Amino acid sequence: MATLLHSAQADRGSLSLANLFATGFNLVGLWRQRVVTRRELSRLDERMLQDIGFSRTDADEEMSKPFWRE
């Protein structure tokens, strides 16, 4: 009985580790997406910025943020 309980606890531990890796992987993906999106924002001209409801000041402010900030 103790062996079965120990195995169940070990499975939960590995599941938590898997979740930790998945969360980390997703976070890195989100950071990468922010880098790409902000780089693309820097390439938009005034008319394109206006089309998406941004001013040049808004775009500059967004582009100045580090990748880990929302």
TORKOL-108695 format. One line per field, with one value per residue: x, y, z of N, C-alpha, C in turn. Coordinates in Angstrom, 1 decimal, always signed. Layout:
N
n_x: (X	...)
n_y: (Y	...)
n_z: (Z	...)
ca_x: (X	...)
ca_y: (Y	...)
ca_z: (Z	...)
c_x: (X	...)
c_y: (Y	...)
c_z: (Z	...)
//
This chain:
70
n_x: (+0.8	+1.9	+3.8	+2.2	+1.0	+3.3	+4.1	+2.0	+2.3	+4.8	+4.1	+2.4	+4.3	+6.0	+4.2	+3.8	+6.3	+6.3	+4.3	+5.5	+7.7	+6.2	+4.8	+7.0	+8.0	+5.8	+5.8	+8.3	+7.6	+5.6	+7.1	+8.8	+6.9	+6.1	+8.5	+8.7	+6.3	+6.5	+8.8	+7.7	+5.8	+7.4	+8.0	+5.8	+4.2	+2.9	+0.2	-0.5	-0.3	-2.3	-4.5	-4.7	-5.2	-3.2	-0.9	+2.2	+3.5	+2.3	+3.2	+5.9	+6.2	+5.2	+7.1	+9.4	+9.2	+10.5	+10.8	+9.6	+7.6	+4.2)
n_y: (-1.2	+1.3	+1.6	+2.0	+4.5	+6.0	+5.9	+7.2	+9.8	+10.4	+10.4	+12.7	+14.6	+14.5	+15.3	+17.9	+19.0	+18.7	+20.5	+22.8	+23.0	+23.3	+25.7	+27.5	+27.2	+28.2	+30.9	+31.8	+31.8	+33.7	+36.0	+36.1	+36.6	+39.1	+40.6	+40.3	+41.5	+44.1	+44.9	+44.8	+46.8	+49.0	+49.4	+50.5	+53.1	+56.5	+56.5	+53.8	+53.3	+55.0	+53.6	+51.4	+52.7	+53.9	+56.4	+58.0	+58.5	+56.6	+54.3	+54.5	+54.4	+51.8	+50.3	+50.8	+49.3	+46.7	+43.2	+41.5	+42.9	+43.7)
n_z: (+0.0	+0.8	-1.2	-3.5	-2.8	-2.7	-5.4	-6.6	-5.6	-6.7	-9.4	-9.5	-8.8	-11.1	-13.0	-12.1	-12.6	-15.4	-16.0	-15.1	-16.9	-19.3	-18.8	-18.6	-21.2	-22.7	-21.7	-22.7	-25.4	-25.5	-24.8	-27.0	-29.0	-28.3	-28.8	-31.6	-32.4	-31.5	-32.9	-35.5	-35.2	-35.2	-37.8	-39.1	-40.9	-40.4	-41.4	-41.3	-38.6	-37.7	-38.7	-37.0	-34.7	-33.2	-32.2	-33.1	-30.8	-29.0	-30.2	-30.0	-27.2	-26.6	-28.0	-26.5	-24.3	-22.3	-23.3	-21.4	-20.2	-20.2)
ca_x: (+0.0	+2.8	+4.4	+1.2	+0.9	+4.5	+4.0	+1.0	+2.9	+5.8	+3.4	+2.0	+5.5	+6.5	+3.2	+4.1	+7.5	+5.9	+3.6	+6.5	+8.3	+5.2	+4.6	+8.2	+8.0	+4.8	+6.3	+9.3	+6.9	+5.0	+8.2	+9.2	+5.9	+6.2	+9.6	+8.4	+5.2	+7.1	+9.6	+6.8	+5.2	+8.4	+8.1	+4.6	+4.2	+1.9	-1.1	-0.8	-0.5	-3.6	-5.4	-4.8	-5.6	-2.0	-0.1	+3.6	+3.9	+1.9	+4.0	+7.3	+6.0	+5.1	+8.4	+10.4	+9.0	+11.2	+10.0	+8.9	+6.5	+3.0)
ca_y: (+0.0	+2.4	+1.7	+2.6	+5.9	+6.7	+6.0	+8.3	+11.1	+10.6	+10.8	+14.1	+15.4	+14.6	+16.1	+19.3	+19.3	+18.9	+21.7	+23.9	+23.2	+23.8	+27.1	+28.2	+27.2	+29.2	+32.2	+32.2	+32.0	+35.0	+37.0	+36.1	+37.2	+40.6	+41.1	+40.4	+42.4	+45.5	+45.2	+45.1	+48.1	+50.1	+49.5	+51.1	+54.5	+57.2	+56.1	+52.5	+53.5	+55.6	+52.6	+50.6	+53.5	+54.3	+57.5	+57.7	+58.4	+55.3	+53.2	+54.6	+54.0	+50.4	+49.7	+51.0	+48.4	+45.4	+42.1	+40.8	+43.8	+43.6)
ca_z: (+0.0	+0.9	-2.5	-4.4	-2.5	-3.1	-6.9	-7.0	-5.3	-7.7	-10.7	-9.3	-8.9	-12.5	-13.7	-11.8	-13.4	-16.8	-16.1	-15.0	-18.2	-20.3	-18.5	-19.0	-22.7	-23.1	-21.4	-23.7	-26.6	-25.3	-24.9	-28.4	-29.7	-28.0	-29.5	-33.0	-32.6	-31.3	-34.1	-36.6	-34.9	-35.5	-39.3	-39.6	-41.1	-39.7	-41.9	-40.8	-37.2	-37.5	-39.0	-35.9	-33.5	-32.5	-32.6	-33.1	-29.4	-28.5	-30.8	-29.4	-25.8	-26.7	-28.5	-25.5	-23.2	-22.4	-23.7	-20.3	-19.7	-21.0)
c_x: (+0.9	+3.5	+3.5	+1.0	+2.1	+4.6	+3.1	+1.6	+4.0	+5.2	+3.0	+3.2	+6.0	+5.5	+3.4	+5.3	+7.2	+5.2	+4.5	+7.2	+7.4	+4.9	+5.8	+8.3	+7.0	+5.2	+7.4	+8.6	+6.2	+6.0	+8.6	+8.2	+5.9	+7.3	+9.3	+7.3	+5.7	+8.0	+8.8	+6.1	+6.1	+8.5	+6.8	+4.7	+3.0	+0.4	-1.5	-1.0	-1.9	-4.7	-5.7	-5.1	-4.4	-1.5	+1.3	+4.1	+3.5	+2.8	+5.4	+7.2	+6.0	+6.4	+9.5	+10.3	+9.9	+10.3	+9.2	+7.7	+5.4	+2.6)
c_y: (+1.3	+2.6	+2.4	+4.1	+6.6	+6.9	+7.1	+9.6	+11.4	+11.0	+12.3	+15.0	+15.6	+15.4	+17.6	+19.8	+19.5	+20.2	+22.9	+24.1	+23.8	+25.3	+27.9	+28.3	+28.2	+30.6	+32.7	+32.5	+33.4	+36.1	+37.2	+36.9	+38.7	+41.2	+41.3	+41.4	+43.9	+45.9	+45.5	+46.5	+49.2	+50.3	+50.2	+52.6	+55.2	+56.7	+54.7	+52.5	+54.0	+54.5	+51.7	+51.3	+53.9	+55.6	+57.1	+57.6	+57.1	+54.2	+53.3	+54.1	+52.4	+49.7	+49.9	+50.1	+47.2	+44.2	+41.4	+41.7	+43.8	+45.0)
c_z: (+0.0	-0.5	-3.5	-4.1	-2.9	-4.6	-7.3	-6.7	-6.3	-9.0	-10.6	-9.4	-10.3	-13.3	-13.4	-12.5	-14.8	-17.0	-15.9	-16.3	-19.3	-20.0	-18.9	-20.5	-23.2	-22.8	-22.3	-25.0	-26.6	-25.4	-26.3	-29.3	-29.5	-28.7	-31.0	-33.3	-32.5	-32.4	-35.3	-36.5	-35.4	-37.0	-39.9	-39.8	-40.4	-40.1	-41.3	-39.3	-36.9	-37.8	-37.9	-34.6	-32.7	-33.1	-32.6	-31.7	-28.7	-29.0	-30.1	-27.9	-25.8	-27.0	-27.4	-24.3	-23.4	-22.7	-22.6	-19.7	-20.7	-21.5)
//
